[in-house]
Amino acid sequence: MSGFRNEGFFGAAWNYGRNTRIYQTSERQTFHTDSSDVVGLLCIREAMEGGDSLLVSTSTIYNEMVARRPDLAALLFEPIATDRRGEVPENEKPYLEIPVLNWHAGFLTGFYQRQYIDSAQRFPDAPRLTPDHVEALDLFDALANDPNLHFSMRLQPGDMQFVHNHALLHDRTGFRDWPDASRNRHLLRLWPSMAGDRPLPDCFKQRYGSIEIGNRGGIIVKGTSLNVPLD
Protein backbone atom coordinates (compact mmCIF):
# COMPACT_ATOMS: atom_id res chain seq x y z
CA MET A 1 0.00 0.00 0.00
CA SER A 2 1.40 3.38 -0.97
CA GLY A 3 1.24 6.19 1.57
CA PHE A 4 -1.01 9.21 1.60
CA ARG A 5 -0.14 12.14 -0.63
CA ASN A 6 -1.49 15.56 0.18
CA GLU A 7 -3.71 17.00 -2.52
CA GLY A 8 -3.14 20.56 -1.34
CA PHE A 9 -2.94 22.51 -4.59
CA PHE A 10 -0.95 25.51 -5.72
CA GLY A 11 -2.92 28.44 -7.11
CA ALA A 12 -3.50 29.29 -10.73
CA ALA A 13 -0.40 31.48 -10.79
CA TRP A 14 1.81 28.36 -10.74
CA ASN A 15 4.47 28.53 -13.45
CA TYR A 16 3.83 25.17 -15.11
CA GLY A 17 6.93 23.33 -16.29
CA ARG A 18 7.37 20.11 -18.20
CA ASN A 19 7.91 18.17 -14.97
CA THR A 20 4.88 19.66 -13.20
CA ARG A 21 2.31 17.10 -12.07
CA ILE A 22 -1.22 18.11 -12.99
CA TYR A 23 -2.54 17.57 -9.44
CA GLN A 24 -0.21 20.40 -8.31
CA THR A 25 -2.39 22.93 -10.11
CA SER A 26 -5.93 24.24 -9.83
CA GLU A 27 -6.56 23.62 -13.54
CA ARG A 28 -8.83 20.88 -14.80
CA GLN A 29 -6.94 17.58 -14.76
CA THR A 30 -8.53 15.79 -17.78
CA PHE A 31 -9.44 12.11 -17.66
CA HIS A 32 -6.55 9.85 -16.65
CA THR A 33 -5.44 6.87 -14.57
CA ASP A 34 -3.10 6.90 -11.58
CA SER A 35 -0.17 4.52 -11.04
CA SER A 36 -1.88 2.10 -8.69
CA ASP A 37 -4.63 -0.50 -8.53
CA VAL A 38 -6.93 1.90 -6.70
CA VAL A 39 -6.84 5.60 -5.92
CA GLY A 40 -8.56 6.67 -2.72
CA LEU A 41 -9.43 10.24 -1.77
CA LEU A 42 -10.41 11.66 1.60
CA CYS A 43 -11.88 15.16 1.47
CA ILE A 44 -10.82 17.38 4.37
CA ARG A 45 -11.87 20.72 2.87
CA GLU A 46 -13.57 21.52 -0.43
CA ALA A 47 -12.83 24.48 -2.69
CA MET A 48 -14.89 27.65 -2.77
CA GLU A 49 -15.92 26.82 -6.35
CA GLY A 50 -15.43 23.76 -8.58
CA GLY A 51 -13.21 20.75 -7.96
CA ASP A 52 -15.87 18.19 -8.92
CA SER A 53 -14.80 14.56 -9.38
CA LEU A 54 -15.62 12.91 -12.74
CA LEU A 55 -15.57 9.17 -13.55
CA VAL A 56 -15.91 7.22 -16.80
CA SER A 57 -15.62 3.53 -17.68
CA THR A 58 -12.64 2.50 -19.83
CA SER A 59 -14.69 -0.36 -21.29
CA THR A 60 -17.49 2.01 -22.25
CA ILE A 61 -15.06 4.25 -24.15
CA TYR A 62 -13.57 1.21 -25.90
CA ASN A 63 -16.98 -0.16 -26.89
CA GLU A 64 -18.02 3.22 -28.29
CA MET A 65 -14.79 3.47 -30.27
CA VAL A 66 -15.23 -0.03 -31.71
CA ALA A 67 -18.78 0.86 -32.76
CA ARG A 68 -17.68 4.10 -34.44
CA ARG A 69 -14.07 3.65 -35.54
CA PRO A 70 -12.67 0.16 -34.95
CA ASP A 71 -9.57 1.13 -36.93
CA LEU A 72 -8.74 3.84 -34.39
CA ALA A 73 -9.59 1.61 -31.41
CA ALA A 74 -7.01 -0.93 -32.63
CA LEU A 75 -4.24 1.71 -32.53
CA LEU A 76 -4.66 2.18 -28.78
CA PHE A 77 -3.36 -1.36 -28.19
CA GLU A 78 0.03 -0.33 -29.59
CA PRO A 79 2.80 0.91 -27.23
CA ILE A 80 2.57 4.69 -26.82
CA ALA A 81 5.19 6.87 -25.14
CA THR A 82 4.11 8.56 -21.90
CA ASP A 83 6.32 11.17 -20.24
CA ARG A 84 7.54 10.29 -16.73
CA ARG A 85 7.70 14.04 -15.96
CA GLY A 86 10.96 13.77 -14.05
CA GLU A 87 9.98 10.68 -12.02
CA VAL A 88 12.61 8.47 -13.65
CA PRO A 89 13.94 5.32 -11.91
CA GLU A 90 17.65 4.63 -12.26
CA ASN A 91 18.71 3.23 -15.65
CA GLU A 92 15.27 3.82 -17.17
CA LYS A 93 14.14 6.02 -20.04
CA PRO A 94 12.42 9.34 -19.21
CA TYR A 95 9.24 7.95 -20.75
CA LEU A 96 7.14 4.79 -20.59
CA GLU A 97 5.93 2.69 -23.53
CA ILE A 98 2.59 1.29 -22.39
CA PRO A 99 -0.52 0.96 -24.60
CA VAL A 100 -3.58 2.98 -23.61
CA LEU A 101 -5.63 -0.24 -23.78
CA ASN A 102 -4.41 -3.72 -22.86
CA TRP A 103 -6.18 -7.08 -23.15
CA HIS A 104 -4.64 -9.44 -20.60
CA ALA A 105 -5.99 -12.53 -18.83
CA GLY A 106 -9.49 -11.69 -20.02
CA PHE A 107 -9.46 -8.13 -18.70
CA LEU A 108 -9.40 -4.80 -20.54
CA THR A 109 -7.01 -2.56 -18.59
CA GLY A 110 -6.44 1.13 -19.26
CA PHE A 111 -3.39 3.34 -18.74
CA TYR A 112 -3.83 6.97 -19.76
CA GLN A 113 -2.67 10.55 -19.25
CA ARG A 114 -3.02 12.58 -22.45
CA GLN A 115 -0.86 15.54 -21.44
CA TYR A 116 2.00 13.17 -20.66
CA ILE A 117 1.56 11.35 -23.95
CA ASP A 118 1.79 14.64 -25.80
CA SER A 119 4.80 15.89 -23.83
CA ALA A 120 6.69 12.60 -24.35
CA GLN A 121 7.14 13.70 -27.95
CA ARG A 122 9.84 16.09 -26.69
CA PHE A 123 12.20 13.10 -26.44
CA PRO A 124 13.86 12.45 -29.82
CA ASP A 125 13.98 8.67 -29.36
CA ALA A 126 10.36 8.30 -28.18
CA PRO A 127 8.05 6.53 -30.66
CA ARG A 128 6.36 9.15 -32.83
CA LEU A 129 2.63 9.76 -32.76
CA THR A 130 1.20 9.44 -36.24
CA PRO A 131 -1.82 11.50 -37.37
CA ASP A 132 -3.91 8.35 -36.94
CA HIS A 133 -2.70 7.96 -33.35
CA VAL A 134 -3.63 11.57 -32.63
CA GLU A 135 -7.07 11.03 -34.14
CA ALA A 136 -7.54 7.94 -31.97
CA LEU A 137 -6.49 9.80 -28.82
CA ASP A 138 -8.76 12.72 -29.71
CA LEU A 139 -11.73 10.37 -30.10
CA PHE A 140 -10.86 8.68 -26.80
CA ASP A 141 -10.85 12.09 -25.09
CA ALA A 142 -14.08 13.19 -26.77
CA LEU A 143 -15.87 10.06 -25.56
CA ALA A 144 -14.52 10.42 -22.03
CA ASN A 145 -15.85 13.99 -21.98
CA ASP A 146 -19.27 13.02 -23.32
CA PRO A 147 -21.72 13.85 -20.48
CA ASN A 148 -23.80 10.85 -21.54
CA LEU A 149 -20.90 8.54 -20.69
CA HIS A 150 -19.37 10.02 -17.53
CA PHE A 151 -20.81 11.19 -14.24
CA SER A 152 -19.69 13.73 -11.63
CA MET A 153 -19.80 14.19 -7.87
CA ARG A 154 -18.73 16.84 -5.37
CA LEU A 155 -16.74 15.44 -2.45
CA GLN A 156 -17.58 17.16 0.83
CA PRO A 157 -15.54 17.09 4.07
CA GLY A 158 -15.48 13.55 5.42
CA ASP A 159 -16.35 11.93 2.08
CA MET A 160 -14.13 9.16 0.76
CA GLN A 161 -13.86 7.90 -2.82
CA PHE A 162 -12.14 4.74 -4.11
CA VAL A 163 -11.63 4.32 -7.86
CA HIS A 164 -10.32 1.20 -9.64
CA ASN A 165 -7.69 2.64 -11.98
CA HIS A 166 -7.58 -0.37 -14.28
CA ALA A 167 -11.29 -0.08 -15.19
CA LEU A 168 -12.07 3.62 -14.74
CA LEU A 169 -10.60 6.99 -15.65
CA HIS A 170 -11.02 9.91 -13.29
CA ASP A 171 -10.88 13.66 -13.68
CA ARG A 172 -11.23 16.77 -11.55
CA THR A 173 -12.72 20.02 -12.77
CA GLY A 174 -10.85 23.28 -12.26
CA PHE A 175 -11.49 25.09 -9.01
CA ARG A 176 -11.15 28.44 -7.25
CA ASP A 177 -10.05 28.52 -3.64
CA TRP A 178 -11.04 30.72 -0.73
CA PRO A 179 -9.42 34.13 -0.08
CA ASP A 180 -8.46 32.75 3.35
CA ALA A 181 -5.64 30.24 2.69
CA SER A 182 -6.49 28.32 5.86
CA ARG A 183 -9.73 27.23 4.14
CA ASN A 184 -8.05 26.04 0.93
CA ARG A 185 -9.15 22.82 -0.74
CA HIS A 186 -7.42 19.86 0.91
CA LEU A 187 -7.68 16.18 0.09
CA LEU A 188 -5.53 13.19 1.01
CA ARG A 189 -4.81 10.57 -1.63
CA LEU A 190 -4.02 6.89 -1.01
CA TRP A 191 -2.77 4.35 -3.55
CA PRO A 192 -3.69 0.85 -2.25
CA SER A 193 -2.49 -2.38 -3.88
CA MET A 194 -5.38 -4.82 -3.68
CA ALA A 195 -5.14 -8.51 -2.83
CA GLY A 196 -7.00 -10.57 -5.42
CA ASP A 197 -6.90 -7.83 -8.08
CA ARG A 198 -6.52 -8.58 -11.78
CA PRO A 199 -3.15 -9.59 -13.27
CA LEU A 200 -1.38 -6.92 -15.32
CA PRO A 201 0.66 -7.32 -18.51
CA ASP A 202 4.46 -7.23 -18.31
CA CYS A 203 4.62 -3.73 -19.82
CA PHE A 204 3.29 -2.32 -16.52
CA LYS A 205 6.62 -3.24 -14.89
CA GLN A 206 7.97 -0.06 -16.49
CA ARG A 207 5.74 1.93 -14.14
CA TYR A 208 5.43 -0.24 -11.06
CA GLY A 209 8.70 -2.17 -11.03
CA SER A 210 6.72 -5.14 -9.72
CA ILE A 211 3.36 -6.32 -11.02
CA GLU A 212 2.91 -8.85 -8.21
CA ILE A 213 -0.72 -8.78 -7.15
CA GLY A 214 -1.06 -7.12 -3.75
CA ASN A 215 2.46 -5.65 -3.93
CA ARG A 216 2.54 -3.14 -6.76
CA GLY A 217 1.86 0.46 -7.62
CA GLY A 218 3.32 3.79 -6.70
CA ILE A 219 6.32 5.53 -8.24
CA ILE A 220 9.61 4.63 -6.63
CA VAL A 221 12.66 6.63 -7.71
CA LYS A 222 16.02 7.33 -6.09
CA GLY A 223 15.52 9.23 -2.84
CA THR A 224 11.87 8.25 -2.44
CA SER A 225 10.75 8.31 1.19
CA LEU A 226 7.49 6.54 1.93
CA ASN A 227 5.45 8.51 4.44
CA VAL A 228 1.93 9.36 5.50
CA PRO A 229 1.61 13.16 5.92
CA LEU A 230 -1.65 13.94 7.67
CA ASP A 231 -1.36 17.73 7.89
C-alpha positions in Angstrom: 0.0 0.0 0.0 1.4 3.4 -1.0 1.2 6.2 1.6 -1.0 9.2 1.6 -0.1 12.1 -0.6 -1.5 15.6 0.2 -3.7 17.0 -2.5 -3.1 20.6 -1.3 -2.9 22.5 -4.6 -0.9 25.5 -5.7 -2.9 28.4 -7.1 -3.5 29.3 -10.7 -0.4 31.5 -10.8 1.8 28.4 -10.7 4.5 28.5 -13.5 3.8 25.2 -15.1 6.9 23.3 -16.3 7.4 20.1 -18.2 7.9 18.2 -15.0 4.9 19.7 -13.2 2.3 17.1 -12.1 -1.2 18.1 -13.0 -2.5 17.6 -9.4 -0.2 20.4 -8.3 -2.4 22.9 -10.1 -5.9 24.2 -9.8 -6.6 23.6 -13.5 -8.8 20.9 -14.8 -6.9 17.6 -14.8 -8.5 15.8 -17.8 -9.4 12.1 -17.7 -6.5 9.9 -16.7 -5.4 6.9 -14.6 -3.1 6.9 -11.6 -0.2 4.5 -11.0 -1.9 2.1 -8.7 -4.6 -0.5 -8.5 -6.9 1.9 -6.7 -6.8 5.6 -5.9 -8.6 6.7 -2.7 -9.4 10.2 -1.8 -10.4 11.7 1.6 -11.9 15.2 1.5 -10.8 17.4 4.4 -11.9 20.7 2.9 -13.6 21.5 -0.4 -12.8 24.5 -2.7 -14.9 27.7 -2.8 -15.9 26.8 -6.4 -15.4 23.8 -8.6 -13.2 20.8 -8.0 -15.9 18.2 -8.9 -14.8 14.6 -9.4 -15.6 12.9 -12.7 -15.6 9.2 -13.5 -15.9 7.2 -16.8 -15.6 3.5 -17.7 -12.6 2.5 -19.8 -14.7 -0.4 -21.3 -17.5 2.0 -22.3 -15.1 4.2 -24.1 -13.6 1.2 -25.9 -17.0 -0.2 -26.9 -18.0 3.2 -28.3 -14.8 3.5 -30.3 -15.2 0.0 -31.7 -18.8 0.9 -32.8 -17.7 4.1 -34.4 -14.1 3.6 -35.5 -12.7 0.2 -35.0 -9.6 1.1 -36.9 -8.7 3.8 -34.4 -9.6 1.6 -31.4 -7.0 -0.9 -32.6 -4.2 1.7 -32.5 -4.7 2.2 -28.8 -3.4 -1.4 -28.2 0.0 -0.3 -29.6 2.8 0.9 -27.2 2.6 4.7 -26.8 5.2 6.9 -25.1 4.1 8.6 -21.9 6.3 11.2 -20.2 7.5 10.3 -16.7 7.7 14.0 -16.0 11.0 13.8 -14.1 10.0 10.7 -12.0 12.6 8.5 -13.6 13.9 5.3 -11.9 17.6 4.6 -12.3 18.7 3.2 -15.6 15.3 3.8 -17.2 14.1 6.0 -20.0 12.4 9.3 -19.2 9.2 8.0 -20.7 7.1 4.8 -20.6 5.9 2.7 -23.5 2.6 1.3 -22.4 -0.5 1.0 -24.6 -3.6 3.0 -23.6 -5.6 -0.2 -23.8 -4.4 -3.7 -22.9 -6.2 -7.1 -23.2 -4.6 -9.4 -20.6 -6.0 -12.5 -18.8 -9.5 -11.7 -20.0 -9.5 -8.1 -18.7 -9.4 -4.8 -20.5 -7.0 -2.6 -18.6 -6.4 1.1 -19.3 -3.4 3.3 -18.7 -3.8 7.0 -19.8 -2.7 10.6 -19.3 -3.0 12.6 -22.5 -0.9 15.5 -21.4 2.0 13.2 -20.7 1.6 11.3 -23.9 1.8 14.6 -25.8 4.8 15.9 -23.8 6.7 12.6 -24.4 7.1 13.7 -28.0 9.8 16.1 -26.7 12.2 13.1 -26.4 13.9 12.4 -29.8 14.0 8.7 -29.4 10.4 8.3 -28.2 8.1 6.5 -30.7 6.4 9.2 -32.8 2.6 9.8 -32.8 1.2 9.4 -36.2 -1.8 11.5 -37.4 -3.9 8.3 -36.9 -2.7 8.0 -33.3 -3.6 11.6 -32.6 -7.1 11.0 -34.1 -7.5 7.9 -32.0 -6.5 9.8 -28.8 -8.8 12.7 -29.7 -11.7 10.4 -30.1 -10.9 8.7 -26.8 -10.9 12.1 -25.1 -14.1 13.2 -26.8 -15.9 10.1 -25.6 -14.5 10.4 -22.0 -15.8 14.0 -22.0 -19.3 13.0 -23.3 -21.7 13.8 -20.5 -23.8 10.9 -21.5 -20.9 8.5 -20.7 -19.4 10.0 -17.5 -20.8 11.2 -14.2 -19.7 13.7 -11.6 -19.8 14.2 -7.9 -18.7 16.8 -5.4 -16.7 15.4 -2.4 -17.6 17.2 0.8 -15.5 17.1 4.1 -15.5 13.6 5.4 -16.4 11.9 2.1 -14.1 9.2 0.8 -13.9 7.9 -2.8 -12.1 4.7 -4.1 -11.6 4.3 -7.9 -10.3 1.2 -9.6 -7.7 2.6 -12.0 -7.6 -0.4 -14.3 -11.3 -0.1 -15.2 -12.1 3.6 -14.7 -10.6 7.0 -15.7 -11.0 9.9 -13.3 -10.9 13.7 -13.7 -11.2 16.8 -11.5 -12.7 20.0 -12.8 -10.8 23.3 -12.3 -11.5 25.1 -9.0 -11.2 28.4 -7.3 -10.0 28.5 -3.6 -11.0 30.7 -0.7 -9.4 34.1 -0.1 -8.5 32.8 3.3 -5.6 30.2 2.7 -6.5 28.3 5.9 -9.7 27.2 4.1 -8.1 26.0 0.9 -9.1 22.8 -0.7 -7.4 19.9 0.9 -7.7 16.2 0.1 -5.5 13.2 1.0 -4.8 10.6 -1.6 -4.0 6.9 -1.0 -2.8 4.3 -3.5 -3.7 0.8 -2.2 -2.5 -2.4 -3.9 -5.4 -4.8 -3.7 -5.1 -8.5 -2.8 -7.0 -10.6 -5.4 -6.9 -7.8 -8.1 -6.5 -8.6 -11.8 -3.2 -9.6 -13.3 -1.4 -6.9 -15.3 0.7 -7.3 -18.5 4.5 -7.2 -18.3 4.6 -3.7 -19.8 3.3 -2.3 -16.5 6.6 -3.2 -14.9 8.0 -0.1 -16.5 5.7 1.9 -14.1 5.4 -0.2 -11.1 8.7 -2.2 -11.0 6.7 -5.1 -9.7 3.4 -6.3 -11.0 2.9 -8.8 -8.2 -0.7 -8.8 -7.2 -1.1 -7.1 -3.8 2.5 -5.7 -3.9 2.5 -3.1 -6.8 1.9 0.5 -7.6 3.3 3.8 -6.7 6.3 5.5 -8.2 9.6 4.6 -6.6 12.7 6.6 -7.7 16.0 7.3 -6.1 15.5 9.2 -2.8 11.9 8.2 -2.4 10.8 8.3 1.2 7.5 6.5 1.9 5.5 8.5 4.4 1.9 9.4 5.5 1.6 13.2 5.9 -1.7 13.9 7.7 -1.4 17.7 7.9 
